[in-house]
């Protein structure tokens, strides 16, 4: 019964705060096909309360970077799918390409 905004605030926000302080962070979404993993991670643009964890995390990280002074940042993100022992990078140029 939660929307993605509530899920982000309760679960992902503290993790992303740690990332902005220099720690690595991982969100692992696990479950059966059709259980809502992709929706929770990606969401939809309208209404904004249903924007997913990934776009919210990106906004959060880049807002923190804009506020920082005298610092350099390297931002890396991956969005991996593991299905039937095949791994694919969903942010890569070819999302159908399997990784080793």
N, C-alpha and C positions, 0 to 999 in steps of 0.2 A: 504494500500500500504506500510505499515511499516513492517520491519522484527522484529523478537523478540529481537534482540540486541537494536534497536532503542526504542522499547517499554520499555525494561528494563531500559535503560539509562534515559528516560524521566519520567517514572512513578515509577518504583520499586527502583532504585538506591537511591533516597533521603530517602525512607522508610527504606531501609536496613542500610543506614548510621545512622539513628536514632536508629535502633536496636543495632548497634555496640556501641552506646553510652549509652545503658541500657534501652531504651524504648521498649515497646511491639509494634509489628507491625502486620497488617493484610492486605492481598490482597484478595479482594472479587471479584471473577469472576462470573458474572451473565449473562445468556442469554439462548436463545433457543438451543435445541439439534442440534448439527452440526454447531454451530456458531463459533467454534474455541477456546473455553475456555481451553480445555485440551491441545491443541497444544500450545497455548500461555504459559500455565503453565509448560508443560513438554518439548515441542519442540522436535527437533531431533539433533543428535550429529553432523552430517555432512550435510551441511556446518555449521561451528561453529557460523555463524551469525543467525542460526535458533535454537540454544540452547535455551531452555525455561527459564522462570523466576525462577523456583525452582533451577535448577542446577547453574544458575548464582548467585542467592542469597547465596547458600551454599558456592560457591567459594569465594564470596565477604566476607562473615562472617568469614570463616576459614583463609583467607589471613589476615584479620584484627586481628584475634586472634594470629596468628604467629608473627605479628609485635608488639604486646603489651608486655610490660615488667612488672613484679611484679603484675600480675593480674590473677585472677581465673575466669573461665567462665563456665556457665551452658547453654548448647544449647538445646532447645526443639523445635521441629517442628511438625506441624500436617497438613495434607492435607485431608480435609473433603469434602465429597460429600453429598449434600442434594438433594434427588430426591423422589418425591411423598411422602414427609414427612418422609422418611427413611434417617437416617444419617449413613454413613460409613466412616471409617478412611482408606484412600487409601495408607497410609504409614504403616498401621498395618500388623501384621503377617497374618491375615485372612481378606482380603479386602471385602469379601462377608458378613462378620458378621455385623449385624446392631447394632448401639449404642443406648443406652437409652437416 
